[in-house]
Amino acid sequence: MKKVSILNHVIGPVMRGPSSSHTAGPWRIGCMARRLLGRTPERAVFSFHPSSSLAVCYHDQGSDLAFTSGLLGRSLTEPDFSSVLSLAPGLGLDISFECRTFPEADHPNSSLLTLWGGDRKLVIHSRSTGGGSFEIASLNGFPLLITGERHELLLSVSVNEVPDLPEIRGVECELIRSGEGYLIHASSGKPMPEDLFAGLPGKAEGHTVFTAEPVMFPMPGTGLCSTAAGMISAAEQTGISLGKAALAYEEELLGIDKAILQREMSHRLAIMTASVKQGFSDDLPMKLLRPSAGKLWKSAEKGSLFVGGPHAMAAIRSLAALHVCASGGVVCAAPTGGAAGVIPGVLVTLADDLHVPEEKLLDALWAAGAIGMFHDSRSTFAAEVAGCQVEIGAAGAMAAAAVVEAAGGTPRQACDAAATVFQNVMGSVCDLIQGVVEIPCHSRNAALASQAFLCSDLVLSGYTSPVPLDETISAVDSVGRMLPEELRCTSRGGLALCPSARAMPRLDKTNSNQGGKQ
């Protein structure tokens, strides 16, 4: 199974909306490409396959802005993020975007990036794999794997003298051949010695071609207990909750003290809380929907709801947070941008309505992170691969575990609540209208926030899931990959094809590329 960090891949990244796959992932790819080039590029061309999700969504979901910001070394949360394409020429970057076929396209979020800077040219094939995660799959024709959590060093060598690879503890080295050339790729969770390749046969002065620092927390640990069954067993043996077990997992994986991890999680909780509060504004610039959370909240305060209660309040707060994400505001993806309303809605409800203190809220977030880690270890957070069930569905499952944790439930109950949510949303499609992360994303976030409370109540009152969480996640992944691509974030099926959906007027009144070339 792959290594998954809760802070790198599940409760995060902190980003601008609307989409982690199409905003946060591209930003990280741009950052890594800039680091590999060793400078700001002078020219960049992004190519998307016509059948890909990026080809449909790259402008409406801000991928063009994110790629550009990363290449320029700018933060994803800069206030002028939406203007970066028009700023790029003045900062020395000529950037363009095109749709064309290319043989490397092997993922709905594949892109081919060609960069020029100084005397260097890079051709990078990358994939945005969900939740802000990414893979660089080849560089100048050499197949490799760079995921942003490690220090990277690449060296060209003479084709006539193939060297023995250096053997240093903690450093992974591979020799890659492409055509008539060789490349040594060294990768480590810790900084590598500068003289790593000193004395290698075939190495000439200046042949170190690329180096790059990680764009996420490095993961030098082993990541034990990456299954629900394993973590439940470990937590039960030591008498700790799922949230405490998840924090211990992250400490071992990242090699970072628990106190520092808690401060980082507290920072992300504060961003979630702020997104809920900001989302009650009536003037957020969405593309299809007008903000409704503020109006719904006022109706609730007047007693207009028939049932009401924490379930309804969580749903309304979830809408508010997703309004912020959809309008390009700053949110904490958990686990994705399109699902960034569920957990904030639930956590703020736990805090404000049920008076759960911050210490328990942090435990609840770690418990939610554990569920996401179990899921991502064996599946994906990309709706482009497995439908809405692995984005908003996953967020609902994570939120249910958070509620159980806050209520003092056991690790097994938290995982049962998560499994129950997953079983209720299995097979849900991603059919976003007009390629915009608004409809049906908003109502699904609200519904899953409410369902998190419902399923946690079922389990806390005695219900047990007949199918355990690990098996449920495997089934979710299998079902999602059976969905046709028309129902996986391409806007070519489901609600996206309804006449009323296609006829909806755009509130942003722009389809231009804001300075980028198409």
C-alpha positions in Angstrom: 0.0 0.0 0.0 1.1 3.6 -0.6 2.1 5.9 2.2 -0.5 8.4 3.2 0.0 11.3 5.5 -3.1 12.8 7.2 -1.8 16.3 6.9 -0.3 15.9 3.4 -3.2 14.0 1.8 -6.4 14.0 3.9 -7.0 17.0 6.2 -5.6 19.5 3.7 -4.2 21.1 1.7 -5.0 24.7 2.7 -6.0 26.0 -0.7 -8.1 28.3 -2.8 -11.2 26.6 -4.3 -12.9 25.2 -6.1 -11.1 21.9 -6.6 -8.2 20.1 -5.0 -7.7 17.9 -8.1 -7.8 20.9 -10.4 -6.5 23.7 -8.2 -4.3 22.4 -5.4 -2.8 19.5 -7.3 -1.8 21.7 -10.3 -0.3 24.3 -8.0 1.9 21.6 -6.4 2.9 20.3 -9.9 3.8 23.9 -10.9 5.9 24.3 -7.7 7.7 21.0 -8.3 8.3 21.8 -11.9 9.8 25.2 -11.0 12.1 23.5 -8.5 13.3 20.9 -11.0 14.0 23.6 -13.6 15.9 25.5 -10.9 14.4 28.9 -11.7 11.2 30.6 -12.9 10.6 29.5 -16.5 10.6 32.0 -19.4 8.0 30.0 -21.3 5.6 27.2 -20.4 3.1 25.2 -22.5 0.5 23.0 -20.9 -1.1 20.3 -23.0 -4.3 18.4 -22.0 -5.8 15.4 -23.8 -9.2 16.3 -25.3 -10.9 13.4 -23.5 -9.5 14.3 -20.1 -11.2 16.0 -17.2 -8.6 18.8 -17.3 -9.5 19.6 -20.9 -13.1 20.3 -19.7 -12.4 22.0 -16.4 -9.0 23.6 -16.5 -10.2 27.2 -16.8 -13.5 27.0 -14.8 -11.8 25.2 -11.9 -8.8 27.5 -11.8 -6.2 24.9 -13.0 -4.6 27.5 -15.3 -4.3 30.0 -12.4 -2.8 27.3 -10.1 -0.3 25.9 -12.6 0.8 29.5 -13.2 1.1 30.4 -9.5 3.2 27.3 -8.9 5.6 28.1 -11.7 6.0 31.6 -10.5 6.7 30.5 -6.9 3.6 32.3 -5.6 1.4 31.0 -2.7 -1.9 29.4 -3.6 -3.6 31.7 -1.1 -2.3 35.0 -2.5 -5.0 37.7 -2.6 -4.4 38.4 -6.3 -4.5 34.7 -7.2 -7.4 35.3 -9.7 -5.2 37.8 -11.6 -2.1 35.7 -12.0 -2.5 35.0 -15.7 -2.5 38.7 -16.5 0.4 39.3 -14.1 2.6 36.5 -15.6 4.0 38.4 -18.6 5.2 41.2 -16.4 6.9 38.6 -14.2 8.7 37.1 -17.2 6.5 34.1 -17.9 4.9 33.4 -21.3 2.4 30.7 -20.6 -0.2 29.0 -22.8 -2.7 26.1 -22.6 -3.7 23.7 -25.4 -5.8 20.6 -25.9 -4.2 17.9 -28.0 -3.5 14.2 -28.0 -0.2 12.9 -26.6 0.8 9.3 -25.9 1.6 9.9 -22.2 -2.0 10.7 -21.4 -3.0 7.9 -19.0 -5.1 9.6 -16.4 -8.2 11.9 -16.4 -5.9 14.6 -14.9 -2.8 14.0 -17.0 -1.0 17.0 -18.3 2.2 17.4 -20.4 4.2 20.5 -19.4 7.0 21.9 -21.5 9.2 24.5 -19.9 12.0 26.6 -21.1 14.4 28.5 -18.8 17.9 29.7 -19.5 19.7 26.9 -21.4 17.3 24.2 -20.0 14.2 22.6 -21.4 12.0 20.2 -19.4 9.1 18.0 -20.6 7.1 16.8 -17.6 4.2 14.3 -17.7 2.2 14.7 -14.5 -1.0 13.5 -13.0 -3.2 15.2 -10.4 -4.4 12.2 -8.5 -7.0 13.6 -6.1 -7.1 15.7 -2.9 -4.1 17.8 -4.0 -1.8 14.7 -4.4 0.1 14.4 -7.7 2.6 12.3 -9.6 5.3 13.4 -12.0 5.5 10.3 -14.1 8.3 11.2 -16.6 10.9 13.9 -17.1 12.4 14.5 -20.6 11.3 11.0 -21.6 12.7 9.2 -18.5 10.0 7.3 -16.6 10.1 8.0 -12.9 7.9 8.8 -9.9 8.0 12.0 -8.0 5.2 12.8 -5.5 6.4 15.9 -3.7 7.1 14.4 -0.3 10.8 13.7 -0.8 14.1 15.4 -1.7 15.0 14.6 -5.3 18.3 14.6 -7.1 18.7 13.5 -10.7 22.0 13.1 -12.6 22.8 12.4 -16.2 25.6 9.8 -16.9 27.6 8.7 -19.9 25.9 5.9 -22.0 29.2 4.1 -22.3 29.8 3.8 -18.6 26.9 2.7 -16.5 27.9 3.3 -12.8 27.1 1.3 -9.7 24.5 3.2 -7.7 25.6 4.8 -4.4 24.3 2.9 -1.4 23.4 5.3 1.4 20.9 4.5 4.2 17.6 6.3 3.6 18.4 7.1 0.0 16.6 5.3 -2.8 18.5 5.2 -6.1 17.4 3.9 -9.5 19.1 3.9 -12.9 16.7 4.8 -15.7 17.3 4.3 -19.4 15.5 6.1 -22.2 16.7 5.8 -25.7 20.5 6.2 -25.6 20.6 8.1 -22.3 20.7 7.2 -18.6 19.5 9.0 -15.6 20.2 8.3 -11.9 17.2 9.3 -9.7 18.0 9.6 -6.0 15.2 10.3 -3.6 15.1 10.6 0.2 12.8 11.7 3.0 15.7 13.7 4.4 18.2 16.1 2.7 20.9 14.2 0.8 24.6 15.0 0.9 25.8 17.3 -1.8 28.5 14.9 -2.9 26.2 12.0 -3.2 27.4 11.3 -6.8 31.0 12.3 -6.4 33.4 10.0 -8.3 30.8 8.1 -10.3 32.1 6.9 -13.7 30.6 8.9 -16.5 29.9 11.9 -14.4 31.2 15.2 -15.9 31.2 18.6 -14.2 27.7 20.1 -14.4 25.9 16.9 -15.2 23.6 17.2 -12.2 20.5 18.1 -14.1 17.8 18.5 -11.5 17.3 18.9 -7.8 14.1 19.6 -5.9 13.0 20.1 -2.3 9.6 18.6 -1.3 6.4 20.6 -1.5 4.8 18.6 1.3 5.9 17.2 4.6 8.6 14.5 4.0 7.5 11.1 5.2 10.7 9.3 6.6 8.7 6.9 8.8 7.1 3.6 7.9 3.4 4.5 8.4 2.3 1.6 10.5 -1.4 0.5 10.8 -2.6 1.9 7.5 -5.7 -0.3 7.7 -8.8 0.2 9.8 -8.4 -3.3 11.3 -4.8 -2.7 12.2 -5.4 0.6 13.8 -8.5 -0.6 15.7 -6.5 -3.5 17.1 -3.6 -1.2 18.1 -5.9 1.4 19.7 -7.8 -1.2 21.6 -4.6 -2.8 23.0 -3.3 0.6 24.3 -6.7 1.9 25.3 -6.7 5.0 23.2 -9.2 6.6 20.9 -9.1 6.5 17.1 -8.1 10.2 17.0 -5.2 9.6 19.5 -4.0 6.6 17.4 -4.1 8.7 14.2 -2.0 11.4 15.8 0.6 8.7 16.9 0.5 7.3 13.3 1.3 10.8 11.9 4.0 11.4 14.4 5.8 8.2 13.4 5.3 8.8 9.7 6.5 12.4 9.6 9.0 12.3 12.4 7.4 15.5 13.8 6.6 16.0 17.5 3.0 15.7 18.5 2.8 19.2 19.8 3.8 20.6 16.4 1.3 18.4 14.7 -1.4 19.6 17.0 -0.6 23.2 16.3 -0.8 22.5 12.5 -4.1 20.8 12.9 -5.4 23.6 15.1 -4.5 26.0 12.3 -6.5 24.0 9.8 -9.4 23.9 12.1 -9.3 27.7 12.3 -9.4 27.9 8.5 -12.4 25.6 8.4 -14.2 27.7 11.1 -13.4 30.9 9.1 -14.7 29.4 5.9 -18.1 28.6 7.5 -18.4 32.2 8.9 -17.4 33.8 5.6 -19.8 31.6 3.7 -22.9 33.3 5.2 -22.1 36.4 3.1 -24.6 37.2 0.3 -22.0 38.5 -2.2 -19.6 35.6 -2.8 -18.7 35.4 -6.5 -19.9 32.0 -7.6 -20.4 31.0 -11.2 -23.9 29.4 -11.3 -25.4 29.6 -7.8 -26.2 32.6 -5.7 -25.1 32.2 -2.0 -28.0 30.7 0.0 -26.4 29.7 3.3 -27.0 33.1 4.9 -30.7 33.1 4.0 -31.1 29.5 5.3 -29.5 30.4 8.5 -31.8 33.3 9.1 -34.8 31.1 8.4 -33.5 28.6 10.9 -33.1 31.3 13.5 -36.7 32.3 13.0 -37.9 28.8 13.6 -38.9 28.0 10.0 -37.4 24.5 10.0 -39.8 21.7 10.5 -37.3 19.4 12.3 -34.1 21.3 12.7 -31.4 20.3 15.2 -27.7 19.8 14.8 -28.2 17.7 11.6 -29.8 20.7 9.8 -27.4 23.3 11.3 -24.4 21.2 10.1 -26.0 21.0 6.6 -26.4 24.8 6.4 -22.9 25.4 7.7 -21.6 22.9 5.1 -23.2 25.0 2.4 -21.6 28.1 3.7 -18.1 26.6 3.6 -18.6 25.3 0.1 -19.8 28.7 -1.0 -16.3 30.0 -0.1 -14.6 27.1 -1.9 -16.7 27.6 -5.1 -16.0 31.3 -5.1 -12.2 30.8 -5.0 -11.8 31.5 -1.3 -9.4 29.9 1.1 -10.5 26.6 2.5 -9.0 23.5 4.0 -9.7 20.5 1.7 -10.9 17.6 3.7 -10.3 15.5 1.7 -10.9 17.5 -1.4 -12.0 21.0 -2.5 -15.3 19.7 -3.8 -16.0 18.2 -0.4 -14.6 21.1 1.6 -17.9 21.9 3.3 -18.8 18.6 5.0 -16.2 18.5 7.9 -16.2 22.2 8.6 -20.0 22.1 8.8 -19.8 19.2 11.3 -16.9 20.5 13.3 -18.4 24.0 13.8 -21.7 22.4 14.8 -19.9 20.2 17.4 -18.3 23.4 18.7 -21.1 25.9 18.7 -24.2 23.8 19.2 -22.9 20.8 21.2 -20.1 22.8 23.0 -17.3 20.3 22.3 -14.0 21.9 23.4 -11.1 22.4 21.0 -9.0 19.6 22.4 -11.8 17.1 21.5 -12.4 18.8 18.2 -8.7 18.2 17.3 -9.1 14.5 18.3 -12.2 14.4 16.0 -10.2 15.8 13.1 -7.5 13.3 13.6 -10.1 10.5 13.7 -11.6 11.9 10.5 -8.0 11.9 9.1 -7.6 8.2 10.0 -10.7 7.3 7.9 -9.3 9.3 5.0 -5.9 7.7 5.3 -7.5 4.2 5.3 -9.4 5.1 2.2 -6.5 6.8 0.3 -4.2 3.9 1.1 -6.2 1.5 -1.0 -8.3 3.8 -3.2 -8.3 7.5 -4.4 -9.9 10.8 -3.7 -10.3 11.6 -7.4 -13.8 11.8 -8.7 -12.3 11.6 -12.1 -11.3 8.0 -11.3 -14.1 6.8 -9.0 -16.9 9.2 -8.9 -18.4 11.5 -6.2 -18.4 8.7 -3.6 -14.7 9.1 -3.1 -14.9 12.9 -2.6 -18.1 14.0 -0.8 -18.8 10.4 0.2 -15.4 10.1 1.8 -15.9 13.4 3.6 -19.2 12.2 5.0 -17.5 8.9 6.2 -14.7 10.9 7.8 -17.2 13.3 9.4 -19.1 10.4 10.9 -16.0 9.1 12.6 -15.3 12.6 13.9 -18.7 12.8 15.5 -18.2 9.4 17.2 -14.8 10.5 18.4 -16.3 13.7 19.9 -19.0 11.7 21.6 -16.5 9.4 23.3 -17.1 6.4 21.1 -14.7 3.6 20.5 -12.3 3.3 17.4 -14.5 0.4 16.2 -17.6 2.5 16.4 -15.9 5.3 14.5 -15.0 3.0 11.7 -18.5 1.4 11.7 -20.0 4.8 11.3 -17.7 5.7 8.4 -18.4 2.3 6.7 -22.2 3.0 7.1 -21.9 6.3 5.3 -19.8 4.8 2.5 -22.3 2.0 2.0 -25.1 4.6 1.6 -23.4 6.6 -1.1 -21.6 3.8 -3.0 -21.8 4.4 -6.7 -22.6 8.1 -6.5 -21.5 9.8 -9.7 -19.7 13.1 -10.3 -21.9 15.0 -12.8 -21.1 18.6 -12.0 -23.1 21.0 -14.1 -21.2 23.1 -16.7 -17.9 21.8 -15.3 -18.3 24.0 -12.2 -17.9 22.7 -8.6 -21.3 24.0 -7.5 -24.2 21.8 -8.6 -24.9 19.2 -7.2 -21.8 19.5 -5.0 -23.4 22.0 -2.6 -26.5 20.0 -1.7 -24.4 16.8 -1.5 -22.0 18.4 1.0 -25.0 19.5 3.1 -26.6 16.1 2.9 -23.5 14.2 3.9 -22.8 16.6 6.8 -26.3 15.7 8.1 -25.8 12.0 7.4 -22.6 12.0 9.4 -24.6 12.8 12.5 -27.3 10.3 11.6 -24.9 7.4 11.0 -22.9 8.2 14.2 -26.1 8.1 16.2 -27.1 4.7 14.7 -23.7 3.3 15.7 -23.5 4.9 19.1 -27.0 3.5 19.9 -25.9 -0.1 19.0 -25.8 -0.6 15.2 -22.8 -2.4 13.9 -21.7 -2.5 10.3 -21.9 -6.1 8.9 -19.2 -5.3 6.4 -16.0 -3.8 8.0 -14.5 -0.5 6.8 -11.5 -1.9 4.9 -13.8 -4.2 2.8 -16.2 -1.4 2.3 -13.5 0.9 1.0 -12.3 -1.8 -1.5 -15.9 -2.2 -2.7 -16.3 1.6 -3.1 -13.1 1.7 -5.2 -14.2 -1.2 -7.4 -17.6 0.2 -8.0 -16.2 3.7 -8.8 -13.8 2.4 -11.4 -16.7 0.7 -13.1 -18.4 4.0 -13.8 -18.1 5.2 -17.3 -16.0 8.3 -17.8 -19.1 10.3 -18.6 -20.0 10.0 -14.9 -16.6 10.8 -13.5 -16.1 14.6 -13.5 -16.3 15.2 -17.2 -19.7 16.9 -17.2 -20.8 14.5 -20.0 -23.5 12.6 -18.1 -26.1 12.7 -15.3 -27.5 16.1 -14.2 -24.9 17.9 -16.4 -26.9 16.9 -19.5 -30.3 18.0 -18.3 -31.7 20.8 -20.5 -32.2 23.2 -17.5 -28.7 22.5 -16.3 -27.1 23.3 -19.7 -29.3 26.4 -20.0 -28.3 27.9 -16.7 -26.9 31.4 -17.1 -23.3 32.1 -15.9 -23.1 34.6 -13.2 -19.4 35.3 -13.7 -20.2 36.4 -17.4 -16.8 35.3 -18.6 -15.4 32.4 -20.6 -12.1 34.0 -21.4 -8.8 32.7 -20.2 -7.9 35.9 -18.5 -4.7 36.4 -20.4 -3.7 32.8 -21.1 -3.5 31.5 -24.6 -5.7 28.6 -25.7 
